[in-house]
């Protein structure tokens, strides 16, 4: 009995999973506002964002973690404060031709 096991493209699955995480992170108005504030200010501290978003620090940390897990922002700790900046390479990649090519039949 010779059964063939169907092959599954694992690389495509992992690629889709990676993008799913990034787009889920972007699919929230508060997180989009956080990204906009970082864009405007260059870098932000939690204390800067907490006032602007009118969110308790625990909720803000939750949103920042989602953005960090999606690799859309970077964190640098200085003393007791954490500062966040955009991860330009990841954001530029999301807006690039390279990603669009996954959905073009050429």
C-alpha positions in Angstrom: 0.0 0.0 0.0 1.6 3.2 -1.2 -0.2 6.3 0.2 1.1 9.7 -0.7 0.9 12.3 2.0 -0.2 15.7 0.6 2.4 18.4 1.1 1.5 21.6 2.8 3.4 24.8 2.2 4.5 25.6 5.7 6.3 28.8 4.6 3.1 30.2 3.2 1.2 29.4 6.4 3.8 31.1 8.6 3.8 34.1 6.2 0.0 34.4 6.5 0.2 34.0 10.3 2.8 36.8 10.5 0.6 39.2 8.5 -2.5 38.2 10.3 -0.9 39.3 13.6 0.2 42.6 12.0 -3.2 43.4 10.5 -5.0 42.5 13.7 -2.8 45.0 15.5 -3.7 47.7 13.0 -7.4 46.9 13.2 -8.1 49.0 16.3 -8.6 52.8 16.5 -6.7 53.2 19.7 -3.6 51.4 18.3 -3.9 53.4 15.1 -3.9 56.6 17.3 -0.9 55.3 19.2 1.0 54.8 15.9 -0.1 58.3 14.7 1.2 59.8 17.9 4.5 58.0 17.6 4.7 59.2 14.0 4.0 62.8 15.0 6.4 62.8 18.0 9.2 60.5 16.8 9.2 58.6 20.1 6.8 58.5 23.0 6.7 57.5 26.6 3.8 55.8 28.2 3.2 58.9 30.3 2.8 61.0 27.1 0.3 58.5 25.6 -1.7 58.0 28.8 -2.9 61.6 28.9 -3.7 61.8 25.2 -5.6 58.6 25.0 -7.3 59.0 28.4 -6.5 55.4 29.2 -5.2 53.8 32.4 -1.6 52.6 32.1 -2.7 48.9 32.2 -4.9 49.3 29.1 -2.3 51.3 27.3 0.3 48.7 28.1 -2.0 46.0 26.6 -2.2 48.0 23.3 1.5 48.6 23.2 2.2 44.9 23.7 0.0 44.0 20.8 1.9 46.5 18.6 5.2 45.2 19.9 4.3 41.6 19.3 3.3 42.5 15.8 6.8 44.2 15.5 5.2 47.5 14.5 6.9 49.4 17.3 10.2 49.2 19.1 10.8 49.7 22.8 13.8 51.2 24.5 14.0 51.3 28.3 15.9 54.3 29.9 15.9 54.1 33.6 12.4 53.4 34.8 10.7 54.7 31.6 10.0 52.9 28.3 10.1 54.9 25.1 8.4 53.7 21.9 9.3 54.3 18.3 8.0 53.1 15.0 9.6 50.0 13.4 9.9 51.7 10.0 11.2 48.6 8.2 8.1 46.6 9.2 5.6 49.3 8.5 7.2 50.1 5.1 7.1 46.4 4.3 3.3 46.3 5.0 2.9 49.1 2.5 5.2 47.6 0.0 4.9 46.0 -3.4 6.4 42.8 -1.9 3.3 42.2 0.2 1.0 43.1 -2.6 2.6 40.5 -4.8 1.2 37.8 -2.5 -2.2 38.7 -4.0 -1.4 39.2 -7.6 -1.7 36.5 -10.2 1.0 37.3 -12.6 
